[in-house]
Amino acid sequence: MAFHMIGEEITVRVTIETDRLIIRNLKPGDEHAVFAWADDPDDYDLGFVLKETGELIGGGGLVYHYESCC
C-alpha cells in the first residue's frame, strides 16, 4: 500500500489479494467495464477483479476519517 499527498487529499495505491479476488485501484482502460455496473466511474476508487478470468466485476472505495481516530 502506498500513500500520495495531492494538495489536501491523500490518495492510496492498494492491491489486496484473496483466493478469488484482486482488489486494486481503478486504472485507465477500466471505464468500459465500470459502466457495465455503474453510472459514474468517478464514484469508485477500487476495482474488484476475478483472478480466474481477470474480469473487473465491481468496485468500491475506502474513506479515512482522521478526526474519528486521532
C-alpha positions as CSV (number, residue, x, y, z in Angstrom):
1,M,0.0,0.0,0.0
2,A,1.4,3.4,-0.9
3,F,0.2,6.9,0.1
4,H,0.5,10.0,-2.1
5,M,-0.4,13.5,-1.0
6,I,-2.1,15.7,-3.6
7,G,-2.9,19.1,-2.1
8,E,-5.2,18.4,0.9
9,E,-6.1,14.9,-0.3
10,I,-4.2,11.7,0.3
11,T,-4.5,9.1,-2.4
12,V,-3.8,5.4,-1.6
13,R,-2.5,2.8,-4.0
14,V,-3.9,-0.5,-3.0
15,T,-3.6,-4.1,-4.1
16,I,-5.2,-6.7,-1.9
17,E,-5.5,-10.4,-3.0
18,T,-7.7,-13.1,-1.7
19,D,-8.1,-16.6,-3.1
20,R,-10.6,-15.5,-5.7
21,L,-10.2,-11.7,-6.0
22,I,-7.7,-8.9,-6.6
23,I,-8.8,-5.6,-5.2
24,R,-6.9,-2.8,-6.8
25,N,-7.1,0.9,-7.8
26,L,-9.0,1.5,-11.0
27,K,-6.8,2.4,-13.9
28,P,-7.1,3.9,-17.4
29,G,-8.9,1.4,-19.6
30,D,-11.3,0.2,-16.9
31,E,-14.0,2.7,-17.9
32,H,-15.9,0.3,-20.2
33,A,-16.1,-2.4,-17.5
34,V,-17.1,0.1,-14.8
35,F,-20.0,1.4,-17.0
36,A,-21.4,-2.1,-17.1
37,W,-22.3,-1.9,-13.4
38,A,-22.1,1.8,-12.5
39,D,-23.3,5.1,-13.9
40,D,-20.3,7.1,-12.9
41,P,-16.8,5.6,-12.7
42,D,-15.7,8.6,-10.6
43,D,-17.7,7.2,-7.7
44,Y,-15.3,4.3,-7.3
45,D,-11.6,4.1,-6.4
46,L,-11.1,0.4,-6.2
47,G,-11.9,-2.4,-8.7
48,F,-12.7,-6.0,-7.8
49,V,-11.2,-8.4,-10.3
50,L,-11.8,-12.1,-10.6
51,K,-8.4,-13.8,-10.5
52,E,-9.7,-16.7,-12.6
53,T,-10.8,-14.5,-15.6
54,G,-9.2,-11.1,-15.0
55,E,-12.6,-9.6,-15.3
56,L,-13.4,-6.4,-13.4
57,I,-16.7,-7.3,-11.7
58,G,-17.3,-4.5,-9.2
59,G,-15.9,-1.6,-7.3
60,G,-15.9,0.3,-4.1
61,G,-13.7,2.7,-2.1
62,L,-12.1,3.4,1.2
63,V,-12.6,6.5,3.3
64,Y,-10.3,7.5,6.1
65,H,-11.7,9.8,8.7
66,Y,-8.8,11.3,10.6
67,E,-11.0,13.1,13.1
68,S,-12.5,9.8,14.1
69,C,-9.3,8.1,15.1
70,C,-7.0,10.8,16.5
